[in-house]
Amino acid sequence: MKRFQFNLTALLRLYGRDEEEKKRKLGEANRVMLLAEQELQRLGNEYDECQHKETEVREKGETLLHMKLYITYMFDLKQRIEKQKVVFRDAAKQVKIARDRLIEAKRRVKSIERIKEKRFLAWKKERNRFEAKFLDDVCQQKFVRERAEAALLEHETAAS
């Protein structure tokens, strides 16, 4: 009986490469999201520090120019924080999309692997059936041969 051959091996290999590419893209999306989160955290810390410093400056007394610069800077910082929140949300969406695509790629690979396993088990079952039939034939031939030899010996002893 011939060896087991799976005719969807090329497709399985292609799906495997696609899955690896999806893993790479998910990793990249996670990295981008992490960087966006770190930048958002940094901006938040900067905002908190500026407020703390401004509180200290106000206690000592501040000039009108300093107050105007502070208000302008804080307004700009708030805008950057809001923009960074949008960047972070977009990055989180990209992570979700990449994760969903990876899950779909894994499903495709698993489905082909299940088909391969089922076909291998069917081939193995057929091979075992073939081997059992072959052994039965060999045993049957041996039995017939032994019976023929016994009959021949019996016939020779009877003729003598």
N, CA, C and O of each residue as an XYZ file, in Angstrom:
640
protein
N       0.846     -1.177      0.000
C       0.000      0.000      0.000
C       0.894      1.245      0.000
O       1.948      1.264      0.636
N       0.462      2.274     -0.717
C       1.285      3.474     -0.838
C       1.274      4.299      0.440
O       0.388      4.176      1.285
N       2.312      5.159      0.550
C       2.454      6.020      1.718
C       1.321      7.038      1.778
O       0.647      7.303      0.782
N       1.126      7.603      2.971
C       0.097      8.632      3.157
C       0.536      9.916      2.474
O       1.650     10.396      2.686
N      -0.338     10.461      1.665
C      -0.078     11.744      1.022
C      -1.280     12.642      1.262
O      -2.426     12.229      1.085
N      -1.005     13.866      1.664
C      -2.064     14.837      1.912
C      -2.009     15.858      0.786
O      -1.026     16.586      0.651
N      -3.058     15.915     -0.019
C      -3.027     16.764     -1.205
C      -3.297     18.241     -0.907
O      -3.271     19.063     -1.824
N      -3.554     18.591      0.345
C      -3.770     19.996      0.707
C      -2.576     20.577      1.472
O      -2.711     21.586      2.163
N      -1.426     19.947      1.349
C      -0.233     20.401      2.065
C       0.157     21.821      1.659
O       0.523     22.634      2.507
N       0.078     22.112      0.378
C       0.437     23.456     -0.097
C      -0.511     24.498      0.497
O      -0.078     25.582      0.888
N      -1.798     24.171      0.563
C      -2.764     25.085      1.151
C      -2.499     25.268      2.644
O      -2.592     26.381      3.162
N      -2.174     24.188      3.326
C      -1.851     24.264      4.754
C      -0.618     25.143      4.972
O      -0.589     25.953      5.899
N       0.378     24.989      4.140
C       1.592     25.804      4.239
C       1.264     27.282      3.977
O       1.773     28.162      4.672
N       0.422     27.552      2.985
C       0.017     28.918      2.666
C      -0.749     29.539      3.833
O      -0.488     30.679      4.218
N      -1.689     28.789      4.389
C      -2.451     29.281      5.539
C      -1.537     29.493      6.743
O      -1.748     30.425      7.519
N      -0.534     28.647      6.908
C       0.419     28.802      7.999
C       1.221     30.088      7.856
O       1.454     30.794      8.837
N       1.643     30.388      6.636
C       2.371     31.640      6.389
C       1.473     32.846      6.658
O       1.903     33.847      7.232
N       0.223     32.727      6.232
C      -0.729     33.810      6.469
C      -0.926     34.021      7.969
O      -0.996     35.157      8.437
N      -1.014     32.929      8.717
C      -1.166     33.029     10.171
C       0.051     33.716     10.796
O      -0.103     34.558     11.681
N       1.243     33.367     10.348
C       2.454     34.005     10.865
C       2.469     35.497     10.550
O       2.881     36.307     11.380
N       2.020     35.855      9.353
C       1.948     37.273      8.977
C       0.953     38.010      9.870
O       1.203     39.141     10.288
N      -0.168     37.370     10.158
C      -1.176     37.985     11.042
C      -0.620     38.138     12.460
O      -0.913     39.131     13.126
N       0.166     37.188     12.925
C       0.799     37.298     14.243
C       1.755     38.479     14.270
O       1.801     39.232     15.243
N       2.510     38.633     13.204
C       3.457     39.745     13.108
C       2.709     41.080     13.124
O       3.121     42.020     13.803
N       1.619     41.157     12.378
C       0.837     42.398     12.334
C       0.200     42.694     13.688
O       0.116     43.853     14.093
N      -0.243     41.665     14.384
C      -0.803     41.876     15.722
C       0.276     42.398     16.665
O       0.024     43.305     17.457
N       1.448     41.841     16.583
C       2.558     42.317     17.409
C       2.887     43.774     17.121
O       3.132     44.557     18.038
N       2.891     44.129     15.844
C       3.162     45.515     15.459
C       2.058     46.439     15.974
O       2.341     47.521     16.489
N       0.810     46.015     15.837
C      -0.313     46.830     16.324
C      -0.246     46.989     17.844
O      -0.528     48.064     18.373
N       0.125     45.921     18.536
C       0.279     46.015     19.999
C       1.393     46.986     20.375
O       1.272     47.739     21.342
N       2.470     46.963     19.610
C       3.588     47.865     19.872
C       3.153     49.312     19.676
O       3.475     50.171     20.496
N       2.425     49.588     18.598
C       1.938     50.945     18.329
C       0.992     51.395     19.434
O       1.058     52.537     19.890
N       0.114     50.495     19.863
C      -0.820     50.848     20.927
C      -0.081     51.129     22.234
O      -0.426     52.062     22.959
N       0.922     50.329     22.527
C       1.702     50.537     23.745
C       2.424     51.888     23.718
O       2.459     52.601     24.720
N       2.993     52.226     22.570
C       3.660     53.527     22.436
C       2.665     54.675     22.605
O       2.967     55.676     23.255
N       1.480     54.524     22.018
C       0.454     55.564     22.154
C       0.016     55.696     23.605
O      -0.209     56.802     24.095
N      -0.102     54.570     24.285
C      -0.487     54.596     25.698
C       0.598     55.259     26.543
O       0.301     56.043     27.445
N       1.840     54.945     26.250
C       2.945     55.563     26.989
C       2.991     57.072     26.762
O       3.232     57.837     27.696
N       2.763     57.492     25.531
C       2.756     58.923     25.229
C       1.590     59.608     25.946
O       1.749     60.710     26.470
N       0.443     58.974     25.970
C      -0.712     59.529     26.684
C      -0.405     59.644     28.174
O      -0.742     60.640     28.814
N       0.229     58.630     28.707
C       0.619     58.654     30.128
C       1.619     59.774     30.392
O       1.526     60.475     31.400
N       2.569     59.936     29.487
C       3.570     60.992     29.638
C       2.921     62.376     29.609
O       3.255     63.246     30.413
N       1.997     62.567     28.679
C       1.302     63.855     28.591
C       0.466     64.109     29.847
O       0.405     65.236     30.339
N      -0.170     63.070     30.356
C      -0.947     63.210     31.592
C      -0.068     63.590     32.771
O      -0.431     64.439     33.584
N       1.093     62.951     32.854
C       2.043     63.294     33.926
C       2.542     64.732     33.786
O       2.678     65.462     34.767
N       2.810     65.116     32.534
C       3.266     66.493     32.286
C       2.183     67.487     32.695
O       2.489     68.526     33.280
N       0.948     67.188     32.401
C      -0.175     68.052     32.774
C      -0.252     68.186     34.297
O      -0.396     69.286     34.831
N      -0.153     67.035     34.989
C      -0.207     67.058     36.457
C       0.950     67.871     37.047
O       0.754     68.642     37.986
N       2.142     67.697     36.501
C       3.319     68.433     36.984
C       3.149     69.939     36.776
O       3.467     70.738     37.657
N       2.644     70.312     35.602
C       2.448     71.739     35.315
C       1.436     72.355     36.280
O       1.621     73.475     36.758
N       0.370     71.613     36.560
C      -0.615     72.137     37.507
C       0.003     72.306     38.890
O      -0.235     73.298     39.579
N       0.795     71.323     39.276
C       1.440     71.397     40.593
C       2.402     72.592     40.654
O       2.410     73.340     41.632
N       3.210     72.762     39.605
C       4.153     73.887     39.564
C       3.408     75.219     39.550
O       3.827     76.173     40.204
N       2.321     75.286     38.817
C       1.554     76.536     38.740
C       0.947     76.886     40.095
O       0.872     78.056     40.469
N       0.519     75.869     40.819
C      -0.009     76.120     42.165
C       1.071     76.737     43.043
O       0.804     77.676     43.792
N       2.282     76.217     42.953
C       3.398     76.764     43.735
C       3.725     78.190     43.315
O       4.004     79.040     44.161
N       3.693     78.457     42.011
C       4.014     79.789     41.496
C       2.943     80.794     41.935
O       3.265     81.931     42.279
N       1.702     80.388     41.925
C       0.604     81.296     42.313
C       0.689     81.668     43.788
O       0.334     82.780     44.180
N       1.161     80.730     44.599
C       1.315     81.030     46.021
C       2.361     82.112     46.237
O       2.242     82.912     47.165
N       3.379     82.145     45.395
C       4.458     83.135     45.511
C       4.076     84.431     44.805
O       4.669     85.484     45.039
N       3.102     84.332     43.960
C       2.701     85.482     43.154
C       3.271     85.346     41.756
O       4.427     84.960     41.587
N       2.453     85.665     40.741
C       2.925     85.511     39.369
C       2.561     86.727     38.541
O       1.670     87.502     38.891
N       3.263     86.873     37.448
C       3.020     88.002     36.567
C       1.900     87.661     35.602
O       1.566     86.494     35.398
N       1.340     88.679     35.026
C       0.281     88.502     34.041
C       0.785     87.751     32.812
O       0.081     86.905     32.262
N       1.999     88.063     32.387
C       2.602     87.373     31.235
C       2.782     85.888     31.529
O       2.487     85.042     30.685
N       3.265     85.576     32.720
C       3.446     84.171     33.096
C       2.090     83.434     33.109
O       1.988     82.289     32.668
N       1.058     84.119     33.625
C      -0.268     83.510     33.686
C      -0.792     83.244     32.278
O      -1.377     82.193     32.016
N      -0.583     84.191     31.380
C      -1.033     84.036     29.989
C      -0.294     82.875     29.316
O      -0.909     82.058     28.631
N       1.004     82.807     29.511
C       1.790     81.705     28.936
C       1.338     80.358     29.502
O       1.244     79.368     28.776
N       1.063     80.336     30.794
C       0.613     79.085     31.428
C      -0.720     78.631     30.839
O      -0.893     77.456     30.513
N      -1.646     79.549     30.706
C      -2.968     79.203     30.163
C      -2.836     78.709     28.724
O      -3.469     77.724     28.344
N      -2.023     79.382     27.936
C      -1.806     78.966     26.542
C      -1.173     77.579     26.484
O      -1.586     76.722     25.704
N      -0.170     77.382     27.319
C       0.515     76.083     27.332
C      -0.438     74.964     27.783
O      -0.450     73.887     27.188
N      -1.225     75.212     28.814
C      -2.154     74.183     29.313
C      -3.231     73.878     28.271
O      -3.633     72.725     28.114
N      -3.695     74.898     27.567
C      -4.680     74.680     26.511
C      -4.084     73.789     25.429
O      -4.723     72.842     24.971
N      -2.858     74.098     25.024
C      -2.169     73.290     24.016
C      -1.949     71.856     24.517
O      -2.122     70.895     23.767
N      -1.574     71.728     25.768
C      -1.334     70.406     26.340
C      -2.623     69.585     26.379
O      -2.606     68.386     26.102
N      -3.740     70.231     26.724
C      -5.039     69.535     26.726
C      -5.398     69.066     25.324
O      -5.913     67.961     25.150
N      -5.130     69.894     24.328
C      -5.409     69.497     22.941
C      -4.544     68.312     22.533
O      -5.021     67.381     21.885
N      -3.274     68.351     22.915
C      -2.389     67.216     22.595
C      -2.859     65.947     23.296
O      -2.782     64.855     22.732
N      -3.345     66.093     24.524
C      -3.862     64.915     25.254
C      -5.084     64.355     24.540
O      -5.208     63.140     24.388
N      -5.982     65.221     24.104
C      -7.187     64.752     23.393
C      -6.809     64.072     22.074
O      -7.369     63.035     21.721
N      -5.858     64.663     21.352
C      -5.397     64.039     20.100
C      -4.753     62.681     20.388
O      -4.945     61.726     19.635
N      -3.999     62.602     21.464
C      -3.336     61.340     21.811
C      -4.367     60.290     22.215
O      -4.180     59.104     21.942
N      -5.446     60.710     22.858
C      -6.531     59.768     23.193
C      -7.131     59.174     21.928
O      -7.435     57.982     21.873
N      -7.300     60.017     20.909
C      -7.822     59.538     19.625
C      -6.838     58.549     18.998
O      -7.237     57.502     18.488
N      -5.547     58.893     19.041
C      -4.516     57.997     18.499
C      -4.547     56.659     19.240
O      -4.463     55.597     18.623
N      -4.666     56.722     20.559
C      -4.713     55.490     21.358
C      -5.945     54.663     21.015
O      -5.850     53.446     20.857
N      -7.112     55.320     20.896
C      -8.340     54.574     20.536
C      -8.203     53.924     19.165
O      -8.612     52.780     18.969
N      -7.623     54.664     18.212
C      -7.412     54.100     16.872
C      -6.457     52.909     16.931
O      -6.672     51.897     16.264
N      -5.415     53.038     17.724
C      -4.453     51.933     17.867
C      -5.135     50.724     18.507
O      -4.879     49.587     18.111
N      -5.999     50.961     19.490
C      -6.722     49.854     20.130
C      -7.657     49.177     19.133
O      -7.814     47.956     19.155
N      -8.280     49.971     18.257
C      -9.146     49.391     17.208
C      -8.322     48.534     16.260
O      -8.750     47.453     15.856
N      -7.133     49.025     15.906
C      -6.264     48.260     15.004
C      -5.825     46.944     15.652
O      -5.710     45.922     14.975
N      -5.583     46.973     16.957
C      -5.228     45.744     17.676
C      -6.386     44.760     17.615
O      -6.181     43.571     17.374
N      -7.602     45.249     17.831
C      -8.770     44.373     17.793
C      -8.950     43.771     16.400
O      -9.228     42.579     16.262
N      -8.791     44.602     15.372
C      -8.907     44.114     13.993
C      -7.839     43.060     13.717
O      -8.133     42.007     13.151
N      -6.600     43.343     14.116
C      -5.499     42.394     13.893
C      -5.747     41.098     14.649
O      -5.480     40.015     14.128
N      -6.259     41.198     15.885
C      -6.554     39.999     16.675
C      -7.655     39.164     16.001
O      -7.556     37.939     15.929
N      -8.692     39.834     15.514
C      -9.777     39.118     14.833
C      -9.269     38.416     13.571
O      -9.660     37.287     13.273
N      -8.400     39.100     12.845
C      -7.842     38.486     11.626
C      -6.963     37.286     11.969
O      -6.970     36.279     11.260
N      -6.211     37.400     13.055
C      -5.374     36.273     13.485
C      -6.241     35.098     13.902
O      -5.933     33.950     13.581
N      -7.310     35.372     14.607
C      -8.214     34.297     15.020
C      -8.786     33.591     13.794
O      -8.860     32.363     13.765
N      -9.186     34.351     12.792
C      -9.726     33.760     11.564
C      -8.655     32.921     10.855
O      -8.948     31.833     10.360
N      -7.426     33.422     10.807
C      -6.336     32.668     10.171
C      -6.078     31.370     10.930
O      -5.836     30.331     10.315
N      -6.127     31.419     12.261
C      -5.929     30.206     13.064
C      -7.044     29.199     12.802
O      -6.799     27.994     12.742
N      -8.259     29.692     12.647
C      -9.391     28.784     12.340
C      -9.170     28.064     11.018
O      -9.419     26.864     10.901
N      -8.697     28.814     10.020
C      -8.456     28.174      8.718
C      -7.389     27.105      8.827
O      -7.549     26.011      8.285
N      -6.298     27.405      9.522
C      -5.228     26.422      9.687
C      -5.754     25.197     10.433
O      -5.485     24.061     10.043
N      -6.506     25.437     11.507
C      -7.042     24.320     12.293
C      -7.967     23.453     11.460
O      -7.944     22.228     11.580
N      -8.792     24.081     10.608
C      -9.721     23.294      9.794
C      -8.961     22.383      8.830
O      -9.336     21.225      8.643
N      -7.902     22.899      8.224
C      -7.104     22.067      7.311
C      -6.376     20.979      8.097
O      -6.260     19.848      7.625
N      -5.889     21.310      9.286
C      -5.220     20.296     10.107
C      -6.195     19.195     10.522
O      -5.815     18.025     10.576
N      -7.441     19.553     10.815
C      -8.446     18.530     11.159
C      -8.721     17.624      9.966
O      -8.841     16.407     10.111
N      -8.819     18.235      8.773
C      -9.025     17.438      7.561
C      -7.854     16.483      7.367
O      -8.045     15.309      7.049
N      -6.641     16.994      7.561
C      -5.450     16.150      7.405
C      -5.491     14.994      8.396
O      -5.209     13.851      8.036
N      -5.844     15.292      9.647
C      -5.890     14.243     10.660
C      -6.958     13.199     10.328
O      -6.718     12.002     10.482
N      -8.122     13.637      9.880
C      -9.184     12.696      9.516
C      -8.755     11.817      8.347
O      -8.993     10.610      8.347
N      -8.126     12.429      7.357
C      -7.673     11.640      6.199
C      -6.567     10.670      6.594
O      -6.511      9.549      6.088
N      -5.683     11.101      7.505
C      -4.621     10.208      7.965
C      -5.219      9.015      8.711
O      -4.798      7.876      8.506
N      -6.195      9.277      9.573
C      -6.836      8.174     10.305
C      -7.560      7.229      9.353
O      -7.521      6.013      9.541
N      -8.219      7.776      8.332
C      -8.889      6.928      7.341
C      -7.864      6.100      6.572
O      -8.089      4.919      6.309
N      -6.723      6.725      6.206
C      -5.660      5.995      5.509
C      -5.094      4.893      6.392
O      -4.844      3.781      5.928
N      -4.896      5.207      7.659
C      -4.351      4.227      8.595
C      -5.316      3.048      8.763
O      -4.901      1.890      8.802
N      -6.599      3.365      8.862
C      -7.614      2.314      8.989
C      -7.613      1.422      7.741
O      -7.693      0.198      7.845
N      -7.524      2.042      6.575
C      -7.496      1.285      5.320
C      -6.221      0.439      5.234
O      -6.264     -0.703      4.777
N      -5.091      0.996      5.672
C      -3.832      0.255      5.669
C      -3.922     -0.951      6.597
O      -3.471     -2.043      6.250
N      -4.504     -0.753      7.772
C      -4.667     -1.869      8.716
C      -5.583     -2.939      8.127
O      -5.334     -4.134      8.289
N      -6.639     -2.507      7.445
C      -7.538     -3.461      6.789
C      -6.788     -4.233      5.703
O      -6.950     -5.446      5.567
N      -5.972     -3.520      4.937
C      -5.190     -4.151      3.870
C      -4.208     -5.162      4.461
O      -4.082     -6.277      3.955
N      -3.506     -4.768      5.543
C      -2.546     -5.671      6.176
C      -3.237     -6.891      6.760
O      -2.717     -8.003      6.660
N      -4.397     -6.699      7.367
C      -5.140     -7.829      7.934
C      -5.567     -8.791      6.824
O      -5.475    -10.007      6.986
N      -6.031     -8.248      5.701
C      -6.432     -9.095      4.565
C      -5.224     -9.853      4.028
O      -5.313    -11.039      3.710
N      -4.084     -9.149      3.929
C      -2.864     -9.784      3.446
C      -2.444    -10.932      4.368
O      -2.111    -12.019      3.896
N      -2.460    -10.692      5.675
C      -2.105    -11.747      6.635
C      -3.079    -12.914      6.578
O      -2.672    -14.071      6.679
N      -4.360    -12.615      6.415
C      -5.347    -13.694      6.270
C      -5.047    -14.540      5.037
O      -5.126    -15.767      5.085
N      -4.704    -13.884      3.942
C      -4.382    -14.619      2.701
C      -3.148    -15.492      2.903
O      -3.121    -16.642      2.465
N      -2.112    -14.942      3.574
C      -0.892    -15.703      3.818
C      -1.196    -16.915      4.699
O      -0.735    -18.022      4.417
N      -1.958    -16.708      5.749
C      -2.311    -17.816      6.642
C      -3.141    -18.865      5.918
O      -2.958    -20.066      6.118
N      -4.040    -18.404      5.087
C      -4.880    -19.332      4.337
C      -4.036    -20.153      3.361
O      -4.241    -21.359      3.226
N      -3.090    -19.505      2.685
C      -2.214    -20.228      1.764
C      -1.356    -21.239      2.506
O      -1.139    -22.350      2.024
N      -0.867    -20.855      3.678
C      -0.069    -21.770      4.476
C      -0.895    -22.977      4.896
O      -0.426    -24.114      4.845
N      -2.124    -22.719      5.310
C      -3.017    -23.803      5.717
C      -3.285    -24.748      4.549
O      -3.229    -25.967      4.709
N      -3.573    -24.191      3.385
C      -3.844    -25.023      2.206
C      -2.615    -25.833      1.850
O      -2.723    -27.014      1.523
N      -1.431    -25.202      1.911
C      -0.188    -25.889      1.592
C       0.049    -27.050      2.566
O       0.406    -28.153      2.152
N      -0.153    -26.790      3.858
C       0.051    -27.840      4.863
C      -0.938    -28.973      4.673
O      -0.581    -30.142      4.822
N      -2.171    -28.642      4.346
C      -3.183    -29.680      4.099
C      -2.817    -30.494      2.868
O      -3.004    -31.710      2.843
N      -2.295    -29.822      1.845
C      -1.927    -30.525      0.618
C      -0.738    -31.444      0.901
O      -0.710    -32.579      0.424
N       0.243    -30.966      1.671
C       1.392    -31.808      2.014
C       0.958    -32.996      2.875
O       1.443    -34.111      2.684
N       0.056    -32.762      3.812
C      -0.427    -33.848      4.669
C      -1.186    -34.873      3.837
O      -1.057    -36.076      4.059
N      -1.970    -34.401      2.887
C      -2.727    -35.319      2.029
C      -1.775    -36.109      1.147
O      -1.994    -37.297      0.911
N      -0.726    -35.469      0.658
C       0.259    -36.139     -0.180
C       0.998    -37.202      0.621
O       1.202    -38.311      0.127
N       1.405    -36.884      1.855
C       2.075    -37.854      2.726
C       1.150    -39.022      3.033
O       1.571    -40.179      3.042
N      -0.103    -38.707      3.283
C      -1.085    -39.747      3.583
C      -1.274    -40.643      2.370
O      -1.399    -41.861      2.503
N      -1.293    -40.057      1.223
C      -1.482    -40.823      0.007
C      -0.251    -41.706     -0.239
O      -0.397    -42.859     -0.645
N       0.986    -41.170      0.006
C       2.210    -41.957     -0.185
C       2.285    -43.100      0.818
O       2.676    -44.208      0.452
N       1.926    -42.862      2.054
C       1.968    -43.927      3.063
C       0.928    -44.990      2.766
O       1.153    -46.171      3.032
N      -0.184    -44.592      2.230
C      -1.241    -45.554      1.887
C      -0.820    -46.376      0.657
O      -1.172    -47.550      0.543
N      -0.089    -45.771     -0.235
C       0.330    -46.481     -1.452
C       1.483    -47.428     -1.145
O       1.688    -48.388     -1.888
N       2.225    -47.200     -0.104
C       3.346    -48.066      0.182
C       2.923    -49.262      0.883
O       3.751    -50.113      1.207
